[in-house]
Amino acid sequence: MGDQPTFTLQIDQNKYLPTGGREVHAVLTVSSTGGAPAASVPAEAAEVIIVDTSGSMSGSKIRDARLAAATAVDTLRDGVFFAVIAGTSVAKVVYPRDGRLVRATPATRAEAQRAVAKLNAHGGTAMGEWLKLAGHLLSAHPEAIRHALLMTDGQNNEREEVFDAVLAAWSGKFVCDSLGVGADWAPAQLRKVSDALLGTFEYVRNQNELAEFFRRITQNSMSKTVAELSLRVWVPQAATLKFVKQVSPTLLDLTGKRTDVNPLTGDYPTGSWGAEEREYQLCVEVPPGQLGQEIRASWVKLVRPDTQDVYASGNVLAQWTDDLALSTQMNGKVIHFSGQAELHELIQEGLGARTAGDERTATARLAKARQIAADSGREDTVRLLDKVVEVDPVSGTARLRGQVDKADEIELDTGSVRTSRLRKSEEGS
């Protein structure tokens, strides 16, 4: 038996609404101490490592991919179920040979690394097939914390509707973190994987750092101790839950992932947890109330749906007032994360407009994104935006740069889902 993990749920909001006001915003900060769940058998883990071995991976890329996969295998803790998949236009389990997950031991890790050393590059790219096989392997371990790591250097060859159908079928069944290598992959495709499978996606700009990315992601997966928790959100009758989003450490819209518990309550999946902190934002539209009236606009619980265990809970409140000083005061965290979400949207719209040849829209969106990034301390994003758009510091006039390194554009696109934390000096605002 391990230590019971401790979860806390803190709610930041301004509960005061003006007369006739309807929208209630709140930021939920969920923190976990980690620790193993209190059970007679500690939570098991199952890991599938997916390596793109298509033709574009030839030469130094496949050598670095072999090293990276071997590093991930080496990072697995003893007892974890695992397999390695080679991905082309089909998916193939290269280890273990019987096509089922095997427990990690010194012997099986060494066998897997020998198999990985033989990977070679050929064929096409069908990510849906890779994920489908990973899902089938992981589904044999329903009690485990299930995770896949996918790496690709190219664009998916499958029809969009085929890929989307695979993602929809496996959404919520396991978490997948993915990596894009080089300048020929499409961030939009890995963003789809991230959205469907509640994982991260990152850009490995320097191919020789691939092994370190694999090690870090596998280590993070190994640190998870509690499987498949959900935010259970109740809102009163006649109220509407407009959205539920993860806003830190990355942006992830959970609104469409609702599982109904009853007409007023829904579960929104958050995946597996270790010792970490995440922040979520929700918006509820409530019917207008009387002056002075206080209501519970939402009741939020962190639950494990299969056991109904509740790990933490809190209330989002609404109270109507004619005091302008109260009703117009904005909560610092709500302002900050609303700005971070806007920053992401502006970058996406700006890059999309640039690709489409709409320079006017691209310039306006990216210049505004640069301002928000600078105001919220996102120096990394400012640096990348400066490579795409040039803003005159005196006049404020912006123009698109003519020549942009494809790698800079991918890094800006990929990094736009990461958010900055609210600076301590702003928390009281």
N, C-alpha and C positions, 0 to 999 in steps of 0.2 A: 504493500500500500504506500502511495506517495502522499505528499502534502496536498491538501485541498487548495487549489488556486483561489486567490482573492481577487474579485472584480469590484471596481467602483464605477459609478455612473454619475457624472457631474453635469448639470444642465445650466447653460448660460443663455439668458434671454432678457428682454425687457417685456414684462408681462402687460404693461399699460397700453391700452388702445384708445384712440380718440373716439368720440361719439360717432357711432355708425361704423367704426373700424372692424375689419374682418380677418386680416391676415396676421397670423402669429408665427414668428420665426424663432428657432432655437438651435443652439449647437450643443451636441451631446458628446462629452469627453468620456471615453471608456478606457479604463486602465486595468491591466492584469499583472499580477505578480508572477504569473507562470506557475510552475509546480505541477505535479502530476495529479490528475483527478482522483478523488477518493473512491477507489474501486479495488476489488481483490486482485484484478489483473490490470497493470498500467495500460494506458491507451497504446495500441499498436500503430505502427506507421508503415505505409506502403509508398514506394517511390518508383517512378518510371522516367528514365533519362532518354530523351528523343533527340537524335543527332541527324541533321540534314546531311545526307550523303549523295545528293543529286550531282549532276555533271559539273555544275558551276562551282562545286566545292573542291575541285582538283588542285593539285600542287600544295602550296604552303597551308591553304585553308584546311584541307583534310588532315594534315599533320597536326595543326593546332587543335582541331576538333577531337582527334584521338586523345591528345594530351588532356584536353578539357574533360572529356567523358571519363577518362581514367582517374582524374582528380576528383570528380563527383563521386565515383564509386569508392574511392579511398576515404571520402568524407562521411560516408554512410556509417551510422553507429551499428554495433553488433545487434543482430536480431531483427533489423528492419527488412521487410520484404522488398525486393527490387527486381528490375529488369532493364535492359538496354534495347532500344528500338533504333534501327537504321531506317531513315525515311527517304524514299524516292517517289516515283509515281505509285508505288505500293509501300506498305509498312511491313517490316520484317523484324521479328525478335532475334537479335544476334546473341543475346544471353538472357536467361538460360536456354539451353537447346530444346527443352520440352515445352517451351512457350508459356510457362507459368511463372509467377513471381517466386523467388527463392530467398531464404533468409540470408542476410549479410553475415559472413564469418570471414576470418582470414583466408580460408581456402576458396570460398565462392568469390570473394573480392579479387583474388589473384586470377581465378578462371575468367572472370568478367573482363579484367584488364587485358588478358591475352586475346580474348575475342575482339575487344575494342581496337587493339593494335592492328587488326587485319581489315579494318574498315577501308573501303575505297570509294571513289566518287564516280557515279554514273547515273543516267536516267533523269527523270523529271521531278516535279515538286507537287505533292498532293497532301497538304497539311491535314485536311479532314480525315484522310485515311490513317494518318499517324495518330491523331487524337482519338479516333474511333477505337483503334487497337489498344491504346493506352487505357481508355475507358473500360474496355472489356477485361483487361488484365487487372485493373484496380477494383472492378466490381466484384471480384472473387473475395475481396476483403472488406466487407461492409462495415465492420467495427473499427477499421483502421483510420488514421489520419492520412488521407489519400492526396498525393501530390505528383505532378508531372513537371518536368523541366524541358522546354522545347527550344532548340536553336535552329535558325535558318539564315541563309544568305541570299535567298531569292524570293520571287513572287509566286504565290500559289497558282498552279495551273488548272485547278478545278473550277467548274462553273460556280458562280457566286451562290446560286440557290442550293447547290449540293453542299458547299462549305457551311452555309448558314444553317442548313438542316442538321448537320452533324453537331454544330455548336449548340443549337437549341435542344437536341436530344440529350446531350451530356451536361448541360448547364446545371450547376448545383450538385453534381455527382463527385467532382474532384476539383482541386485548385490547380491551375497551370500558370507557372511563371515562364515567360518567353524572352528570348534574346534575338536581336537582329544584328547580323555581322556584315560589314562592307556597305556599299552604297546602292545595291540593286534590289533590296527588299522594300516592301511597302508598309510603312507604319500603320496605315489604316487596317491592314489585315491582322497584325498582331494586336491592335487595339480591340478588334472584334473578339479575339481569343481572351484577352484580359477582361473585357466586359462580361462575356458569357461564363468564364470559369474563375472569376473573382481573383485573378492573379495580377502580377505586375508585368510590364514589358519594358525592356531597356535596349539601348543601343550600345553595342560593343564597337566603338570607333577604331580602336587599335586591336587588330586581330590577335596579337600576341598576348593580350590581356584576357582572352577567352577563358583560360583555365581558372584564373582568379575569380571571374564572374560565376563560373560553375561552382567553385568551392563555396563562395559566399551564399549563393542561393540555396545550395544543398544544406549548408550549415543552418541557415535560417529555417528551412523546412524541418530539419532534425530538432529544432528548438520548440516546435509546436507541441503542446501537451493536452489541449482540449479540442475535440473535433466539432465542426459544424454547429456553431452557435448562430442564433438569429436575433435580430431586434424585433420584438413583438410590440406593435404599435396599435393602441386603441384610440379612436377619436369618437366624440359624442355623435348621437343621431343628428342628421341635418348638417354635420360638418363634413369637409372634404380634405383628405390628406393629399396635398398638391405634389409633394415630392419628398423622398428620403434619399440622401446622397452621403457616401463617404467623402469627406473633404480633406482628410489628412491621414496618412502621409501622401496619399495620391487621391485623385478624383475618380470616383466610381459611382455611377448613377444606379441605385438599387430599386428605383420606383417601379420599374416593369417586372421585377423579380418577386413580386408579392405572392405569397401563398395564403389564401383566406383561412382564418381560424373560425371566425363567425362574421356576420354582416358588418360589425363595427371594428373588427380586429384583423390585422394581417401580420404575417411573419416575413421579414426581409433578411436574406442570408448574409452572413459576414465571414463565413469560412472558418478556418481553424485558428487557434490562438496560442501564443506562448507568453513570455513576459514582454509586454508592449503596450503602447497607447495609440488609440485611433480616435479620430473625431468625425462626427456625423452631423449633418444639418437636415432639419425637417421644416416644412412649412405646412400649416394647417389653416384652412379657411373656415371660420366659424360664423354662425348667424349672429348679427349684431345683438348686444345685450343692453340692459338698463345701466344707467350711470351708477357706479359703485359696485355693481354686480361682479363677482369673481367666479370663474368657472375653471374646471380642468379641461384644457383644450386637447390634451393628449396624455396618455399614460403609457410610458415606455418601459419595457422589461428586456433584459438580456437573458435569453432562454436557450435550452437545448431541446429542440422540438420533439425528439424521439422519446425523451424521458420526462419532459415537462419541467425539468429542474430550472429554477429561476436563480440567476447569478447576481443580478443587480436590477434596480428599478428606480424610476423617478417620474415626476409630474412636470408637464409643461402647462403653465397657467395663462389665463387671460383675465384682465380686469379693465372695465371701461371707466374713463375719467374725462372731465372737461379741463383738467390742468395740463396746459400745453407743454409745460416744462417736463412733465412726466411722460406724456405720450409721444413726444418728439425725440426723446433721448434714445439713441441707438446703442445696442450692446456691441462692445468692441470686437468680440469674436464673430458675431453675425456679420458685421461690416467687413471684417478681414476676409472671411471665407467666401462671402458673396463676391468680393473683389477677385479672389483667386480663381473662382469659377468663371468669372467674366474674362479674366486674363486668358484662360485656356480657350474659351470660345473665340475670342478675338484673334488669337494666333491661328487657330484652325480655319477660321473664315478668311483671314488674311493670306495664309499660304494657299488655300483653295482658290481664292480670287487671282492670286499671282500665277498659279498654274493655268488658270482659264484665260489669262491675258487681260484681266480687268485691273489695270494698274491703279486706277483711282480708288476703288474699294480696298485693294490690297494695301495701298499706302495709308489710308485712313485707319484701317483696322490695326495694322502693325505699329503705327505711330502711337495710337492710343494704348496698345498693349505694352509698349515700351514705357509709357508714363506710369501705368499701374505697376509694372515690374519694379521700376525705380522707387516708387512710393512705398512698396511693401518689402523692400530689402532683397529683391530677387536679382542680385548682381550677376549670377550665372546666366539668367534669362536675358538681362540687359545686354550682356556681352554678345550673346548669340543674335539678338534682335539687331544690334548694331552692324552685324555682318549682312543683314538683309535689307534694312531700311536706315537711311541717314537722316537725322533730325538736327537742324541748325539750332544750337543752344541759345542763340540770341532771338531770332525771329520765330522759332518753333516750327518753321516750314520743314516738311518731310518729303523725301523722295526715295523711291526704290533704288537699290544698287543694281547695276547692270549685270555684273558677273557674281554669282553666288556659288560657293563650293557646295556640291550636293550633300556632302557629309555634314556641313553646318546646318543645312536646311533640315536634314533628317534628325539631327541632334535637337534642334529647336522644336520640331514637331513632337518627337518622342518625349522630351523633357517637359512639355506643357501640361502633362497630367500630374506632375509633382507639385506640391504646394509648400509654401513656407509656413512655419509656425508664427503665431502672433507674438510680436516682441513684448517683453515684460512691461516696457514703458507705455505700451498702448492698451494693456489689459483693462485699465480703469476707464478708458474712454467710452 
